[in-house]
Amino acid sequence: MDTHKLTSVVGNMLKIGFIGFGGGTALIPVLEKELVRRSGIVSEEAFNRDVTIASITPGALPVEIAAGIGLETAGNAGMIASATAMAFPGAFLTLLLLILFSGMTSALRTSINIFAAVISVYIIVLLLRYVAGTLRQSSTDREKLLYLLVILSVFALSAEKNLYELFHTTRKPLFAASSVQILAAAFFLILFTKGELRNLRKTIPALLLALAYFLCAGDAQILPAGLTPLLTALMAVLAALGLFQSVREARVKSSSAFSGAKQKSPSLRISLFRTMAFWLLFLFLLSLPAVLLTAKSFSFIGTGILSSVMSFGGGDAYLTVAQGLFVESGMIRHADFYGSIVTVANALPGSILCKILTGVGYSLGYSLHNSIPEGILMAVCGFACSVAASGSIYLIVWGLFRKYGNLRIFATIRHFIRPIVSGLLLNVALSLFLSVIYPVLF
């Protein structure tokens, strides 16, 4: 391991972490300038490869790129140190501001709530710009219409409760699907059809099965709720079969393409299991104090990792996943999530996923006994979940991409994930208005 390269890449990641306002894809040009053109830590080819893999991988994109560059330059130690250095500044500043929130007087909190409403207006504008940007990405009018249909369908499935609250309607929602349920149904559809959505013989039955799932899981329960576990299991099995068939077909194509010729060995050889063990050790060491503090930490760790796995579509898109897993499940209060955590996280540099998980951890720990030290222990646990999950997922997809980069499902996920996320973000914008702006105005 080159110690000079390790210290250089970690120093650059810390620097970018402190100046990286905007997060996500906004940091890609900054990373390229600092690591490729200015310091020459990695080559243009290696950097582009890391960005490509991170772009199709759930989790915190800047952390994943940092993990890939760290692995390229300094092995396992470089991977963990670089990813941690990228995530640390934003998470640390989030924790610091939330601690200050804990000791505020009611008058100061009122002022903060007004400030939060102003910030929320800005966030809503950003979310709406994201949705508009999704429509602008379409290359044809037909594709734009398809994107719009997906966005509105997802919004209709997810926003019923908020819409009824906005218009003071007591009617029971028909669907009110969570972001988790919507993303699960979307991935089932893509994996089951192997990305071939135009194959109506598979797509139509898959859509009907997803509709039945929403009718069971929805608040109105048009179909018996007891069917939900059965339909969930059926969708999971069919999705797994579709993924297995896609991998098998890709392997056959790869074998035929290289028949009679020696395949080129990858330039970077790593042990997947060994590196995963390093990430597990990282998570264990940073989470141990929280585990010793409360049994609730086990649920938080599992949910935090799951939220990272389900986080596609950039930083703001993570808000939809976090709302579904932390707010809609009752783990933390709606007002705490949008009134303080989201407001603070959006005002600071760094990955939104890392900042939100750190903030949620602090909120959970502090609520145990109104104790700041306990909040800090849970915040560190949340930070560890965000970094370890993002780094681990990146590593897995890195291996899959190197071996099965021609899978149609990768292209289909990249094509449709942004419209799906855009529909969920419209609901997030509505939630922000109802929980933060509406109380201040009325």
GUPALO-868721 format. One record per residue: x, y, z of N, C-alpha, C in turn; chain. Coordinates in steps of 0.1 Angstrom, whole numbers. Atoms other than C-alpha are relative to their C-alpha. Layout:
<torbas>
X;Y;Z;X;Y;Z;X;Y;Z;A
...
</torbas>
This chain:
<torbas>
8;-12;0;0;0;0;9;13;0;A
-7;-12;1;13;34;-10;-5;10;10;A
5;-9;-11;10;56;22;-2;14;-6;A
1;-14;5;16;88;2;-13;1;-8;A
13;-1;8;-13;80;-22;-12;0;10;A
11;0;-10;-35;71;8;-3;13;6;A
2;-13;-6;-29;103;26;-5;11;-10;A
4;-10;10;-33;123;-6;-15;-1;-4;A
14;2;4;-66;107;-16;-9;4;12;A
8;-3;-12;-80;110;20;-1;15;2;A
0;-14;-1;-70;146;22;-9;7;-10;A
9;-6;10;-87;154;-11;-14;-3;3;A
14;4;-2;-118;136;-1;-6;9;12;A
4;-9;-11;-120;156;32;-3;14;-5;A
1;-13;5;-115;188;13;-13;1;-8;A
12;0;8;-143;180;-12;-12;-2;8;A
12;2;-9;-166;168;16;-4;13;7;A
4;-13;-6;-164;203;32;-5;10;-10;A
4;-10;10;-169;223;0;-11;-5;-9;A
9;6;10;-193;199;-17;-15;3;2;A
14;-3;-1;-226;217;-15;-7;-5;-13;A
7;5;11;-252;202;-37;0;-15;-1;A
-1;15;-1;-240;166;-32;-3;-7;-13;A
3;8;11;-246;138;-56;8;3;-13;A
-7;-2;13;-239;144;-93;7;14;-1;A
-6;-14;0;-230;181;-85;15;-1;4;A
-14;1;-4;-197;168;-70;8;-7;-10;A
-8;7;10;-186;148;-101;10;9;-6;A
-10;-9;6;-169;178;-118;11;4;10;A
-9;-4;-10;-153;188;-85;10;-12;3;A
-8;12;-2;-140;152;-80;10;-1;-11;A
-9;1;12;-126;151;-115;11;10;0;A
-10;-10;0;-109;184;-112;11;-2;11;A
-10;2;-10;-92;176;-79;8;-13;-1;A
-6;13;-1;-84;139;-84;6;-4;-13;A
-6;4;13;-77;136;-121;9;11;-6;A
-7;-11;7;-66;170;-135;11;6;9;A
-9;-7;-9;-50;186;-104;10;-9;6;A
-10;8;-7;-34;158;-84;4;-13;-8;A
-4;12;7;-34;129;-109;-1;-12;8;A
1;12;-9;-44;104;-82;-5;-12;-8;A
5;11;8;-64;84;-107;-1;5;-15;A
1;-3;14;-66;83;-145;-14;4;-4;A
14;-4;5;-95;97;-165;-8;-12;-3;A
7;12;3;-104;62;-176;-5;-7;13;A
4;6;-13;-105;48;-140;-11;9;6;A
10;-9;-6;-125;79;-128;-13;-2;-7;A
13;2;8;-151;75;-156;-6;-14;4;A
6;13;-4;-155;38;-147;-6;1;14;A
5;-1;-14;-160;46;-110;-14;8;0;A
12;-8;1;-186;73;-119;-11;-8;-6;A
11;8;7;-205;49;-143;-6;-10;10;A
5;11;-9;-207;21;-117;-8;7;12;A
7;-7;-11;-217;46;-89;-14;5;-5;A
12;-5;6;-244;60;-112;-12;-10;-1;A
10;10;1;-262;27;-115;-1;-8;13;A
0;6;-13;-257;18;-78;-8;8;10;A
6;-7;-11;-280;26;-49;10;4;11;A
-9;-4;-11;-265;45;-20;4;14;-3;A
-5;-14;0;-246;78;-15;11;1;-12;A
-9;-1;12;-230;86;-50;14;5;3;A
-14;-5;-3;-201;108;-37;8;-10;8;A
-7;10;-8;-192;81;-11;4;-12;-8;A
-3;11;9;-193;54;-37;11;3;-9;A
-11;-4;9;-171;73;-61;13;0;8;A
-12;-1;-9;-147;80;-32;5;-15;4;A
-4;14;-3;-147;42;-23;7;-6;-11;A
-6;6;12;-139;32;-58;14;6;-3;A
-14;-6;2;-110;57;-61;9;-4;11;A
-9;5;-11;-97;47;-27;5;-14;-2;A
-3;14;3;-98;10;-37;10;0;-11;A
-9;0;12;-80;18;-70;14;5;4;A
-13;-6;-3;-52;38;-53;7;-7;12;A
-6;5;-12;-47;21;-19;-7;-12;6;A
5;12;-5;-66;-11;-16;-12;2;10;A
11;0;-10;-91;-20;12;1;12;9;A
-2;-11;-9;-77;6;36;-4;13;-7;A
3;-12;7;-80;33;9;-15;1;-3;A
15;0;3;-116;23;1;-7;5;12;A
8;-3;-12;-128;26;37;4;15;4;A
-4;-13;-4;-107;57;45;-5;11;-9;A
5;-10;10;-117;76;13;-15;2;2;A
14;-1;-2;-154;68;17;-4;8;13;A
2;-7;-13;-153;79;54;3;14;-1;A
-4;-14;1;-135;111;46;-9;8;-8;A
10;-7;8;-160;120;19;-13;3;8;A
13;-1;-7;-190;114;42;1;8;13;A
-1;-5;-14;-176;128;75;-3;15;1;A
3;-14;-2;-178;166;70;-15;3;1;A
14;-3;0;-215;168;62;-7;-7;12;A
6;7;-12;-224;142;89;4;7;13;A
-5;-7;-12;-203;160;115;-8;13;2;A
6;-13;-1;-218;194;107;-15;-2;3;A
15;3;-3;-254;179;107;-1;-3;15;A
1;3;-15;-248;164;142;2;12;8;A
-3;-12;-8;-233;196;155;-13;10;0;A
12;-9;0;-264;217;144;-12;-6;7;A
11;7;-7;-288;191;157;1;1;15;A
-3;-1;-14;-271;192;191;-4;14;5;A
4;-14;-4;-276;230;191;-15;2;0;A
15;-1;0;-313;225;182;-5;-6;13;A
6;6;-12;-317;203;213;-1;9;12;A
0;-8;-11;-309;231;237;-7;14;-2;A
6;-13;3;-329;259;221;-12;3;8;A
13;-4;-7;-356;279;239;-11;0;-10;A
12;0;9;-391;280;225;-1;12;-9;A
0;-12;9;-387;315;212;10;-2;-12;A
-10;2;11;-356;306;193;-4;-11;-10;A
5;11;9;-372;274;180;-11;6;-9;A
10;-6;9;-401;296;166;7;7;-11;A
-8;-6;11;-375;316;147;6;-10;-9;A
-5;11;9;-359;284;135;-11;-6;-9;A
11;6;9;-393;271;123;-3;9;-11;A
2;-10;11;-397;303;103;11;-2;-10;A
-12;2;9;-362;298;89;-2;-13;-8;A
2;13;6;-371;262;82;-10;1;-11;A
11;-1;11;-402;272;62;6;7;-12;A
-7;-6;11;-380;295;41;9;-10;-8;A
-8;10;6;-355;268;35;-8;-11;-7;A
8;11;6;-383;243;27;-5;5;-13;A
5;-5;13;-396;266;0;11;-2;-11;A
-11;2;9;-361;265;-16;1;-15;-3;A
-1;14;2;-360;227;-12;-11;-4;-10;A
11;3;9;-394;224;-29;3;4;-14;A
-4;-5;14;-382;245;-58;10;-10;-6;A
-10;9;5;-352;222;-61;-6;-13;-4;A
6;13;4;-374;191;-61;-8;1;-13;A
8;-2;13;-397;206;-88;9;1;-12;A
-10;-2;10;-366;215;-108;5;-14;-4;A
-4;14;3;-355;178;-105;-10;-7;-9;A
11;6;7;-389;167;-118;0;5;-15;A
-1;-7;13;-387;192;-147;12;-5;-8;A
-12;5;7;-352;180;-155;-2;-14;-5;A
3;13;4;-365;145;-157;-7;0;-14;A
7;-1;12;-389;155;-184;9;5;-12;A
-9;-6;10;-362;175;-202;10;-11;-6;A
-10;10;4;-340;144;-204;-6;-9;-11;A
6;9;10;-365;126;-226;4;5;-14;A
-6;-3;13;-352;125;-262;-11;2;-11;A
11;-1;10;-386;123;-280;-13;4;8;A
13;-3;-6;-422;135;-274;-7;-13;6;A
6;12;-5;-433;99;-269;7;-4;13;A
-7;3;-12;-406;93;-243;-4;10;12;A
4;-10;-10;-416;126;-225;-14;-4;5;A
13;4;-5;-452;114;-224;0;-12;9;A
-2;12;-8;-441;80;-210;5;4;14;A
-6;-5;-13;-420;98;-183;-11;7;8;A
11;-7;-7;-450;120;-174;-10;-9;6;A
10;10;-5;-473;90;-171;5;-7;12;A
-6;6;-11;-449;73;-148;0;9;12;A
-1;-10;-11;-444;104;-127;-14;2;7;A
13;-2;-5;-481;110;-123;-6;-12;7;A
5;13;-6;-489;73;-116;6;-2;14;A
-7;1;-13;-463;72;-88;-5;10;10;A
5;-10;-9;-475;104;-73;-14;-3;4;A
13;4;-4;-511;92;-74;0;-12;10;A
-1;11;-9;-501;60;-56;5;4;14;A
-6;-3;-13;-481;77;-29;-6;12;7;A
3;-13;-6;-497;111;-22;-14;1;5;A
14;-2;-3;-533;103;-14;-2;6;14;A
2;-5;-14;-530;109;24;3;15;0;A
-4;-14;0;-512;142;18;-11;9;-7;A
10;-7;8;-538;153;-8;-12;1;8;A
12;0;-8;-567;144;15;2;10;12;A
-3;-10;-11;-550;164;44;0;14;-6;A
-1;-13;6;-544;193;21;-15;6;-2;A
13;-5;3;-581;195;11;-10;-4;11;A
8;2;-12;-594;185;46;-11;-11;-3;A
9;11;3;-610;153;33;2;-12;9;A
-1;11;-9;-618;125;57;-1;-14;-7;A
2;12;8;-622;99;29;13;-9;2;A
-11;9;-2;-600;68;34;7;-2;-14;A
-8;2;12;-572;65;8;-2;-13;-6;A
1;13;7;-575;38;-18;13;-7;0;A
-13;7;0;-538;31;-21;9;6;11;A
-9;-6;-10;-516;55;-1;13;-8;2;A
-12;9;-1;-486;33;-10;12;7;5;A
-12;-6;-5;-453;39;7;10;0;-11;A
-10;0;10;-422;47;-13;7;-14;-1;A
-6;13;-1;-408;13;-2;-8;-10;-9;A
8;9;7;-438;-5;-17;1;3;-15;A
-1;-4;14;-436;15;-50;13;-4;-6;A
-13;4;5;-399;9;-54;1;-15;-1;A
0;15;0;-404;-28;-46;-7;-5;-12;A
8;4;12;-431;-31;-73;7;3;-13;A
-7;-4;12;-410;-12;-98;12;-10;-3;A
-12;9;2;-379;-35;-93;-6;-14;-3;A
6;13;4;-402;-66;-95;-3;1;-15;A
4;-1;14;-415;-54;-128;12;0;-9;A
-12;0;8;-380;-47;-142;7;-13;0;A
-8;13;-1;-364;-79;-129;-8;-11;-6;A
8;11;6;-393;-102;-139;0;0;-15;A
0;-1;14;-395;-89;-174;14;0;-6;A
-15;0;4;-356;-89;-176;3;13;-8;A
-3;-13;7;-358;-52;-187;-7;1;-13;A
7;0;13;-379;-61;-217;-15;4;2;A
14;-5;-4;-410;-39;-208;-9;-1;-12;A
9;1;12;-423;-41;-244;-5;-14;-2;A
5;14;1;-428;-78;-240;-13;-1;8;A
13;-1;-7;-465;-75;-231;-5;-13;6;A
4;12;-6;-469;-112;-224;5;-2;14;A
-5;0;-13;-448;-106;-193;-4;13;8;A
2;-13;-7;-454;-69;-186;-14;1;5;A
14;-1;-5;-492;-71;-184;-3;-9;12;A
2;8;-13;-493;-100;-159;7;6;12;A
-8;-6;-11;-466;-82;-139;-7;12;5;A
7;-12;-4;-486;-50;-138;-13;-4;8;A
12;5;-8;-518;-69;-127;4;-5;14;A
-4;5;-13;-499;-86;-100;4;12;10;A
-4;-11;-8;-484;-53;-88;-13;8;5;A
12;-7;-3;-519;-37;-89;-7;-8;12;A
6;8;-11;-533;-66;-67;8;2;13;A
-8;-3;-12;-504;-60;-43;-4;13;6;A
4;-13;-6;-513;-23;-39;-14;0;5;A
14;0;-5;-550;-31;-35;-1;-8;13;A
0;7;-13;-541;-55;-7;7;9;11;A
-8;-8;-10;-515;-33;10;-5;14;3;A
5;-13;-2;-534;-1;6;-10;2;12;A
8;-3;-12;-554;16;34;-14;-5;-2;A
14;4;2;-588;8;18;-1;-15;-1;A
0;15;1;-579;-29;14;-11;-5;-8;A
10;5;9;-600;-36;-16;1;-15;-1;A
-2;14;-1;-585;-70;-16;4;-4;14;A
-3;4;-14;-580;-90;17;15;3;3;A
-14;-3;-5;-549;-77;36;8;-13;2;A
-7;12;-3;-540;-113;44;7;-6;-12;A
-7;4;12;-530;-118;8;14;7;-3;A
-12;-8;2;-502;-92;11;13;-8;1;A
-12;8;-1;-475;-116;24;2;-10;-12;A
0;10;11;-484;-142;-3;5;7;-13;A
-3;-7;12;-482;-116;-31;14;5;0;A
-14;-5;-2;-450;-101;-17;10;-12;-3;A
-9;12;2;-434;-136;-17;0;-4;-14;A
1;3;14;-446;-143;-52;8;9;-9;A
-8;-10;7;-432;-111;-65;15;-1;2;A
-14;1;-3;-399;-117;-48;6;-12;-8;A
-4;12;7;-396;-152;-63;1;2;-15;A
0;-3;14;-405;-141;-98;11;10;-4;A
-11;-9;3;-381;-112;-96;14;-7;0;A
-12;7;-1;-353;-135;-85;2;-9;-12;A
-1;8;12;-360;-159;-113;3;8;-13;A
-4;-8;11;-359;-131;-138;14;5;0;A
-14;-4;-1;-326;-119;-125;9;-11;-3;A
-8;12;3;-312;-154;-126;1;-3;-15;A
1;3;15;-323;-159;-162;8;11;-7;A
-7;-11;6;-308;-125;-171;15;-3;1;A
-14;3;-2;-274;-134;-156;4;-12;-8;A
-4;12;8;-274;-169;-172;1;3;-15;A
-1;-4;14;-282;-154;-206;12;8;-3;A
-12;-9;2;-255;-128;-202;13;-9;0;A
-12;8;-1;-230;-155;-193;2;-8;-13;A
-1;7;12;-239;-175;-224;5;9;-11;A
-4;-9;10;-235;-145;-246;15;3;1;A
-14;-4;-2;-202;-136;-230;9;-12;-4;A
-8;12;4;-189;-172;-235;1;-1;-15;A
-1;2;14;-198;-173;-271;8;12;-7;A
-8;-12;5;-183;-138;-277;15;-2;1;A
-14;1;-2;-150;-149;-263;5;-15;-4;A
-3;14;3;-150;-185;-277;13;1;-9;A
-12;1;8;-116;-194;-291;10;11;3;A
-10;-11;-4;-99;-163;-275;1;0;15;A
-3;-1;-14;-84;-158;-241;-6;13;5;A
6;-12;-6;-104;-134;-220;11;8;8;A
-9;-9;-6;-85;-104;-207;-3;0;15;A
2;0;-14;-79;-106;-170;-2;15;5;A
2;-13;-5;-92;-76;-150;13;6;6;A
-12;-7;-4;-66;-50;-142;1;1;15;A
0;-2;-14;-77;-47;-106;-6;-13;6;A
4;13;-6;-79;-80;-86;-2;2;15;A
3;-1;-14;-96;-79;-52;-8;-12;5;A
8;10;-6;-112;-104;-29;-13;6;5;A
12;-5;-3;-148;-96;-27;-4;-2;15;A
4;3;-14;-154;-114;6;9;6;10;A
-9;-7;-9;-123;-100;22;-3;14;2;A
4;-14;-1;-133;-65;14;-13;2;7;A
12;-1;-8;-168;-71;26;2;-2;15;A
-3;2;-14;-154;-83;58;6;12;7;A
-4;-13;-5;-136;-50;62;-11;9;3;A
12;-9;-2;-169;-31;58;-8;-5;12;A
7;5;-11;-186;-54;83;7;4;13;A
-8;-3;-12;-158;-48;108;-2;15;3;A
2;-14;-1;-161;-10;102;-14;3;6;A
14;-2;-5;-199;-12;108;-1;-4;15;A
1;6;-13;-195;-34;139;7;10;10;A
-7;-8;-10;-169;-11;156;-7;13;3;A
7;-13;-2;-188;21;151;-14;-1;5;A
14;1;-5;-222;7;159;0;-7;14;A
0;7;-12;-211;-13;190;-5;9;12;A
5;-8;-11;-217;16;215;-15;2;0;A
15;-1;1;-252;21;202;-7;-13;3;A
6;13;-3;-259;-16;203;0;-3;15;A
-1;2;-15;-248;-17;240;-10;10;7;A
9;-10;-6;-270;14;246;-14;-4;0;A
14;4;1;-303;1;234;-2;-10;-11;A
4;10;9;-319;-28;216;-6;6;-13;A
6;-7;12;-336;-3;192;10;2;-11;A
-10;-2;10;-303;1;175;0;-11;-11;A
1;11;10;-307;-33;158;-10;3;-11;A
10;-3;10;-338;-22;141;4;12;-9;A
-5;-11;7;-322;11;132;11;-4;-10;A
-10;5;9;-292;-6;117;-5;-7;-13;A
6;7;11;-313;-29;96;-7;10;-10;A
8;-9;8;-336;-1;84;10;10;-7;A
-10;-9;6;-306;22;77;7;-6;-12;A
-6;7;11;-289;-4;55;-10;-2;-11;A
11;2;10;-322;-11;37;-2;13;-7;A
2;-13;6;-327;26;31;11;3;-10;A
-11;-3;9;-293;28;15;-1;-9;-13;A
2;10;11;-300;-3;-7;-11;5;-10;A
11;-4;8;-332;13;-19;1;15;-6;A
-1;-14;4;-318;48;-26;6;1;-14;A
-4;-3;14;-317;54;-63;-4;14;-4;A
4;-12;6;-318;86;-82;5;13;6;A
-7;-12;-5;-295;110;-64;-5;4;14;A
2;-4;-14;-295;128;-30;-14;3;4;A
13;-4;-4;-329;144;-29;-10;-12;-1;A
9;12;1;-345;110;-40;0;-8;13;A
-1;8;-12;-333;95;-7;-11;4;10;A
10;-5;-9;-359;117;11;-12;-9;-1;A
12;8;2;-387;95;-4;2;-13;7;A
-2;13;-7;-371;63;9;0;2;15;A
-1;-3;-14;-363;78;43;-14;3;6;A
14;-2;-5;-399;90;47;-7;-13;1;A
7;12;-1;-412;56;39;4;-9;11;A
-5;9;-10;-389;37;63;0;6;14;A
-2;-5;-14;-384;61;92;-13;8;5;A
12;-8;-4;-415;84;92;-13;-8;-1;A
12;7;2;-443;63;78;-1;-13;9;A
0;11;-9;-432;34;100;-2;4;15;A
1;-5;-14;-434;56;131;13;0;8;A
-13;0;-8;-397;53;140;3;14;5;A
-2;-14;-4;-394;91;141;-12;8;-4;A
12;-8;3;-420;119;141;2;8;-13;A
0;-7;12;-429;136;109;6;14;2;A
-5;-13;-2;-422;170;124;15;1;3;A
-14;1;-2;-388;160;136;8;-2;-13;A
-7;3;13;-378;146;102;1;12;-9;A
0;-12;10;-389;176;81;3;13;7;A
-2;-13;-7;-387;203;108;14;3;4;A
-14;-3;-4;-351;198;118;10;-8;-9;A
-10;9;7;-333;168;101;2;4;-14;A
-1;-3;14;-341;176;65;4;14;-2;A
-4;-14;1;-338;213;70;15;2;2;A
-14;-1;-3;-303;210;85;8;-7;-11;A
-8;7;10;-291;184;60;1;7;-13;A
0;-7;13;-301;204;30;8;13;0;A
-7;-13;-1;-283;235;43;15;-3;0;A
-15;3;-2;-249;216;46;5;-7;-12;A
-6;8;11;-224;201;22;0;-15;2;A
-1;15;-2;-220;164;16;-12;-8;-5;A
11;9;5;-242;134;8;-12;1;9;A
12;-1;-7;-278;138;18;-3;-13;8;A
2;12;-6;-280;101;26;7;-1;13;A
-8;1;-12;-252;102;51;-5;10;11;A
5;-10;-9;-265;134;67;-13;-4;6;A
14;4;-5;-301;121;70;2;-12;10;A
-2;11;-10;-290;88;86;6;4;13;A
-6;-5;-12;-268;106;110;-10;8;8;A
10;-8;-7;-296;130;119;-11;-9;6;A
10;9;-6;-322;102;123;6;-8;12;A
-6;7;-11;-298;83;145;1;9;13;A
0;-9;-11;-293;114;167;-14;2;6;A
14;-2;-4;-331;120;169;-4;-12;8;A
4;12;-7;-336;83;180;7;-1;13;A
-8;1;-13;-308;84;206;-4;10;10;A
4;-11;-9;-318;118;220;-14;-3;6;A
13;2;-5;-354;107;224;-1;-10;11;A
0;10;-10;-345;78;246;-1;6;14;A
0;-7;-13;-338;100;277;3;15;-1;A
-3;-14;3;-334;135;262;15;2;3;A
-15;0;-3;-296;128;264;8;3;-13;A
-8;-3;12;-272;144;239;11;-11;-2;A
-9;11;2;-245;117;245;-6;-12;-6;A
6;11;6;-269;90;237;-4;3;-15;A
3;-4;14;-280;109;206;13;-1;-9;A
-13;1;8;-243;111;195;3;-14;-3;A
-3;14;3;-238;74;199;-9;-6;-11;A
8;5;11;-268;66;177;3;7;-13;A
-4;-7;12;-257;93;152;12;-7;-6;A
-12;7;6;-223;76;148;-4;-14;-6;A
5;13;5;-242;43;143;-7;3;-14;A
6;-4;13;-263;60;115;10;3;-11;A
-11;-3;10;-231;74;99;6;-13;-5;A
-7;13;4;-215;39;99;-9;-7;-9;A
9;7;9;-246;24;83;1;6;-14;A
0;-7;13;-246;50;55;13;-3;-8;A
-13;2;7;-209;46;47;2;-14;-4;A
-2;15;2;-207;8;51;-9;-5;-11;A
9;5;10;-238;2;31;3;5;-14;A
-4;-5;14;-228;25;2;12;-7;-5;A
-12;6;4;-193;11;1;-2;-15;-4;A
2;14;3;-205;-25;2;-8;-2;-13;A
8;2;12;-232;-21;-24;8;4;-13;A
-9;-4;11;-207;-3;-47;9;-12;-4;A
-9;11;2;-183;-32;-43;-7;-12;-7;A
7;11;6;-210;-58;-52;-4;4;-15;A
4;-4;14;-222;-38;-83;12;1;-8;A
-12;0;8;-186;-33;-93;3;-14;-5;A
-2;14;5;-182;-71;-95;-9;-4;-10;A
11;4;10;-215;-76;-113;2;8;-13;A
-2;-8;12;-207;-47;-137;11;-6;-9;A
-12;6;7;-173;-62;-146;-4;-13;-7;A
3;14;6;-189;-96;-153;-12;1;-9;A
13;1;7;-224;-88;-165;-5;14;-4;A
3;-14;3;-222;-52;-177;-10;2;-12;A
9;0;12;-244;-61;-208;-14;-3;4;A
14;3;-4;-275;-69;-187;-9;11;-4;A
10;-10;4;-306;-52;-201;-6;7;13;A
7;-6;-12;-319;-47;-165;7;12;5;A
-7;-12;-4;-291;-22;-158;-5;12;-8;A
4;-11;8;-301;-1;-187;-14;5;3;A
14;-3;-3;-338;-3;-179;-2;7;14;A
0;-7;-13;-332;7;-142;4;14;-2;A
-5;-14;2;-312;37;-153;-10;8;-8;A
10;-7;8;-340;46;-178;-12;5;7;A
12;-3;-6;-369;45;-155;1;4;15;A
0;-3;-14;-356;51;-120;-2;15;3;A
2;-14;-2;-355;88;-124;-15;5;-1;A
14;-4;0;-392;92;-135;-7;-5;13;A
6;5;-12;-402;69;-106;3;8;12;A
-4;-8;-11;-382;89;-81;-6;14;-1;A
6;-14;2;-396;122;-96;-14;0;6;A
13;1;-5;-431;110;-88;-1;0;15;A
-1;0;-15;-421;102;-52;4;14;6;A
-4;-13;-5;-404;136;-49;-11;10;0;A
11;-9;0;-436;154;-58;-8;-2;14;A
7;3;-13;-451;137;-27;9;6;12;A
-9;-5;-10;-420;147;-6;-2;16;0;A
2;-14;1;-425;183;-18;-14;4;7;A
13;-2;-6;-462;181;-7;1;-2;16;A
-2;3;-14;-451;166;27;7;12;7;A
-7;-12;-5;-427;195;32;-9;12;2;A
9;-11;-1;-454;220;25;-9;-1;12;A
10;3;-10;-479;204;49;7;0;14;A
-6;1;-13;-454;198;78;8;12;5;A
-9;-11;-4;-432;228;77;-6;14;-4;A
5;-13;5;-447;257;56;-14;3;4;A
14;-2;-3;-484;252;62;-2;5;15;A
2;-5;-14;-481;255;101;4;14;2;A
-5;-13;-2;-461;287;98;-10;10;-7;A
9;-9;7;-486;303;73;-14;1;7;A
14;0;-5;-518;292;90;0;-4;15;A
</torbas>
